[in-house]
Amino acid sequence: MRLPLPVLRVLEDPGDADAYVLPFEVIAKKVEETVAAGGTGILLQGGVQQELRLPFYEGLLRALKVSFPTVHLHAFSAPEIHFIAKAEKTPLPEVIARLRDAGLESIPGGGAEVLEDETRRRIWSRAKASTSQCLDVQHEAHRLGMRTTATMMFGVGEPVSARVEHLLRVRELQDETEGFTAFIPWTFQEENTAMEGEVQVSGGFDYLRTLAISRPALDNVRHVQGSWVTQGPKIGQLSLFFGADDLGSIMLEENVVAAAGARYRMTREEMERVISDAGFTPRQRRTLYESL
C-alpha cells in the first residue's frame, strides 16, 4: 500500500481539443498537495509528445527535485523514453542516464500494453514502440542501476498466447537483470477509446485468472499488484487471494483509466479496511517497496 499518488498526464495529439501540457507551477501545486497528504512519490507520464524534447524533461525533473527533494520521481513510460531518444537522435543509454542524472528515480511500466507485436500493431501501440523497443528501455534502465515496474494491459481481443508471450518476455528480462520491482496487470477500459465496442472487455473472472497465472509465471518478480483502480475495491480485495501482495496507491488524481470509464476511488482508511478484512496486515511503503 502506497499513499498518495497523483498521475499527471499530457495528452498525445497537440491538435486535440483536450490536449494539454501542464505548466510547472500546476505540477508543483499537485506535488505539494501530495506531500501535505502524506505522499512520498508521484507517477508522471505524458504519452508520445512530439513537441517536447529531452531538455524539457530534464528541466522538469530538476525543478521537481529542487522543490521536493524527498519525493520519489517515478516517471516516463518506455514508449516515451524510446521516442525521446529517437527524436533527439541520441543513444538510448545516454538519454536514460541524462534523465537519471536530472532526478528520475524509476520508470513505470505504462505503455507496455501486451508485449506481442501483432497485438501491438492491431491496437496501434506498435506505432509508438515495438515489443523489443519497450524491453530495450527497461533493459538499459536496469543496466544503469534503475528499477522499473512491469505491466500488462490485457483484454483487447488478444489471444491467450499473446499474454503468455508477454509473461515470458518479462520473466526472461528479470532473470537477466533483476530490475523489476513489481508486475501490475490490469484490464483494458474501453470508454472514450478508438476501440470502444470492438472487443469483449475482460471482467473480474478473466482478471483474477490472469493474475493468478502471472504469480507462478513470474516467480522471479517479488511483488504483484492488484488493480483495484480498474476492477474496484471488491475485486481488489479478492486479488490478495489470487497472487497479489500489494494494492498500489491511494491516488489523489488519476485521469488515464478514469477517462476510459474506470472511476473507482479509495481513501487510506478504506484501503486499510479492505486489506484487514481479508485477513492481512496493511503496511505503507515507498515506490521501491522500502517500508516506512
C-alpha positions in Angstrom: 0.0 0.0 0.0 1.5 3.3 -1.1 0.0 6.8 -0.4 -1.0 9.1 -2.2 -0.1 9.3 -5.9 -1.2 11.8 -8.4 -0.9 10.8 -12.1 -0.1 13.9 -14.2 -0.6 13.2 -17.9 -0.1 15.1 -21.1 -2.4 14.0 -24.0 -0.6 12.9 -27.1 -2.1 14.8 -30.0 -1.3 18.5 -29.8 -4.2 19.2 -32.2 -6.7 17.5 -30.0 -9.1 19.9 -28.3 -8.4 18.1 -25.0 -4.6 18.1 -25.3 -2.6 20.0 -22.8 0.8 20.4 -21.3 0.8 21.2 -17.6 3.0 24.2 -16.6 5.5 23.6 -13.9 3.5 25.7 -11.4 0.5 23.4 -11.8 2.5 20.3 -11.4 4.3 21.7 -8.4 1.0 22.5 -6.8 -0.2 19.0 -7.3 3.0 17.6 -5.8 2.7 20.0 -2.9 -0.8 18.6 -2.2 0.6 15.1 -2.3 3.3 15.9 0.3 0.7 17.6 2.5 -1.4 14.4 2.3 1.5 12.2 3.4 2.5 11.1 -0.1 6.1 10.0 -0.9 6.1 9.8 -4.7 4.5 10.8 -8.0 3.8 9.0 -11.2 4.4 11.4 -14.1 3.6 10.3 -17.7 2.8 12.2 -20.8 2.4 9.9 -23.8 4.4 10.3 -27.0 4.6 14.1 -27.2 6.1 15.3 -30.5 6.5 18.9 -29.4 8.8 18.2 -26.4 12.5 17.4 -26.3 14.9 16.0 -23.8 15.9 19.4 -22.2 12.2 19.9 -21.3 12.1 16.6 -19.4 15.5 17.2 -17.7 14.4 20.7 -16.6 11.1 19.4 -15.2 12.9 16.7 -13.2 15.5 19.1 -11.8 12.9 21.6 -10.9 10.8 19.0 -9.1 13.9 17.7 -7.2 14.8 21.2 -6.1 11.3 21.9 -4.9 10.6 18.5 -3.4 13.9 16.7 -2.7 12.3 13.8 -0.8 9.6 12.9 -3.3 10.3 9.9 -5.4 10.1 10.6 -9.2 8.6 7.6 -10.9 8.2 8.9 -14.4 8.0 8.4 -18.2 7.0 5.2 -19.8 9.2 3.1 -22.1 7.5 4.4 -25.3 8.0 8.0 -24.1 11.7 7.4 -23.5 12.1 5.5 -26.7 10.5 8.4 -28.6 12.7 11.0 -26.9 15.8 9.1 -27.9 14.5 8.8 -31.5 13.6 12.4 -31.7 16.9 13.5 -30.2 18.9 11.1 -32.4 20.7 10.2 -29.1 21.6 6.6 -27.9 19.0 5.2 -25.5 21.6 4.6 -22.7 22.6 8.3 -22.9 19.0 9.5 -22.7 18.2 7.3 -19.7 21.4 8.4 -18.0 20.6 12.1 -18.5 17.1 11.6 -17.1 18.5 9.8 -14.2 21.1 12.5 -13.5 18.3 15.1 -13.7 16.3 13.3 -11.0 14.5 10.3 -12.5 14.5 7.5 -9.9 12.4 4.8 -11.5 10.4 4.0 -14.7 6.8 2.9 -14.7 5.6 0.0 -17.0 2.9 2.0 -18.7 2.7 1.7 -22.5 3.7 -1.9 -22.5 0.1 -2.9 -23.2 0.7 -6.5 -24.5 4.3 -7.3 -25.4 3.4 -9.2 -28.6 3.8 -7.3 -31.8 0.8 -8.5 -33.7 -1.4 -7.3 -30.9 0.5 -4.1 -30.5 0.1 -3.4 -34.2 -3.7 -4.0 -34.1 -4.2 -1.6 -31.2 -1.7 1.0 -32.6 0.8 0.5 -29.7 3.5 -0.7 -32.1 3.5 2.7 -33.8 4.9 4.2 -30.5 7.3 1.3 -29.7 7.6 -2.3 -30.6 7.9 -5.1 -28.0 11.7 -5.1 -28.4 12.0 -1.4 -28.1 9.9 -1.3 -24.9 12.1 -4.0 -23.4 15.3 -2.3 -24.6 14.3 0.7 -22.4 13.7 -1.5 -19.4 17.0 -3.4 -20.0 19.1 -0.2 -20.3 17.4 1.3 -17.2 18.2 -1.9 -15.2 21.8 -1.9 -16.6 22.2 1.7 -15.3 21.0 0.6 -11.8 17.5 2.0 -12.1 14.5 0.0 -11.0 11.3 -0.3 -13.1 7.8 -1.9 -13.0 6.4 -4.3 -15.5 2.7 -4.0 -16.5 0.3 -5.8 -18.8 -2.9 -4.2 -20.1 -5.0 -7.1 -21.5 -8.5 -7.7 -22.8 -8.1 -6.0 -26.2 -9.1 -9.1 -28.1 -5.6 -10.7 -28.0 -5.2 -14.5 -28.0 -4.1 -16.1 -24.7 -0.8 -16.9 -26.4 0.0 -13.2 -26.6 -0.4 -12.9 -22.8 1.8 -15.9 -22.4 4.5 -14.3 -24.6 4.2 -11.1 -22.6 4.8 -13.0 -19.3 7.7 -14.9 -20.8 9.4 -11.8 -22.1 9.1 -10.1 -18.7 10.4 -13.3 -17.0 13.4 -13.5 -19.3 14.5 -9.9 -18.7 14.0 -10.3 -14.9 16.2 -13.4 -15.0 18.9 -11.4 -16.6 18.7 -8.1 -14.7 16.5 -8.5 -11.6 15.4 -4.9 -12.2 11.7 -5.2 -11.9 10.2 -4.3 -8.6 6.7 -5.5 -9.4 4.3 -6.8 -12.0 1.0 -5.0 -12.4 -1.7 -6.5 -14.7 -4.9 -4.6 -15.5 -7.8 -4.9 -17.9 -8.4 -2.6 -20.9 -11.0 0.1 -20.3 -12.8 0.9 -23.5 -14.9 4.1 -22.9 -13.7 7.1 -25.0 -11.2 5.0 -26.9 -10.9 4.1 -30.6 -11.7 0.5 -29.7 -14.9 1.2 -27.8 -17.4 -1.5 -28.7 -15.0 -3.5 -30.8 -13.8 -6.1 -28.2 -15.4 -8.0 -25.3 -13.9 -6.3 -22.3 -12.5 -8.6 -19.7 -14.4 -8.9 -16.4 -13.4 -9.9 -12.9 -13.1 -13.6 -13.6 -10.7 -13.1 -16.5 -8.7 -10.6 -14.5 -8.4 -12.9 -11.4 -7.5 -15.9 -13.6 -4.8 -13.9 -15.4 -3.5 -12.5 -12.1 -3.3 -16.0 -10.6 -1.4 -17.3 -13.6 1.1 -14.4 -13.6 2.2 -15.1 -10.0 3.8 -18.5 -10.6 4.8 -17.5 -14.2 6.7 -14.6 -12.7 8.1 -16.2 -9.5 11.3 -14.2 -10.1 9.4 -10.9 -9.6 8.9 -10.3 -5.9 5.7 -8.3 -6.0 2.4 -8.5 -7.9 0.0 -5.6 -7.6 -3.8 -5.9 -7.7 -5.6 -3.4 -9.8 -8.5 -2.1 -7.8 -8.4 1.1 -9.9 -9.8 -0.8 -12.9 -11.6 -3.6 -11.0 -13.0 -1.9 -8.0 -12.3 -2.5 -4.2 -14.1 -5.8 -4.0 -12.1 -7.5 -6.8 -9.1 -5.7 -5.5 -9.6 -7.4 -2.2 -10.0 -10.8 -3.9 -6.8 -10.2 -5.8 -5.0 -10.7 -2.5 -6.0 -14.3 -2.6 -5.1 -14.7 -6.3 -1.4 -13.8 -6.1 -1.3 -10.1 -5.4 0.6 -8.9 -2.3 0.1 -5.2 -3.0 -2.8 -2.9 -3.8 -0.8 0.0 -5.1 -1.5 3.6 -4.3 -4.2 5.9 -2.9 -4.3 8.3 -5.8 -5.1 12.0 -5.3 -5.6 12.4 -9.1 -5.8 9.9 -11.9 -7.0 10.8 -15.4 -5.9 7.9 -17.7 -8.1 5.0 -16.8 -10.7 7.4 -15.5 -11.1 8.9 -19.0 -11.7 5.3 -20.2 -14.6 4.8 -17.8 -12.9 3.4 -14.6 -13.6 5.8 -11.7 -13.0 3.8 -8.6 -11.7 5.7 -5.6 -10.5 4.6 -2.1 -9.3 6.6 0.9 -6.4 5.4 3.0 -8.8 4.2 5.7 -10.9 2.3 3.1 -7.8 0.5 1.7 -6.6 -0.4 5.2 -10.1 -1.9 5.9 -10.1 -3.8 2.6 -6.7 -5.4 3.5 -7.6 -6.0 7.1 -11.0 -7.6 6.4 -9.2 -10.0 4.1 -7.1 -11.2 7.0 -3.9 -9.3 6.0 -1.9 -6.5 7.7 -1.7 -3.2 5.8 1.7 -1.6 5.6 2.6 1.7 3.8 5.6 1.5 1.5 7.6 3.8 -0.8 7.9 3.4 -4.5 10.7 0.9 -4.4 9.0 -1.2 -1.7 11.0 0.3 1.1 8.9 0.2 4.3 8.1 3.4 6.2 
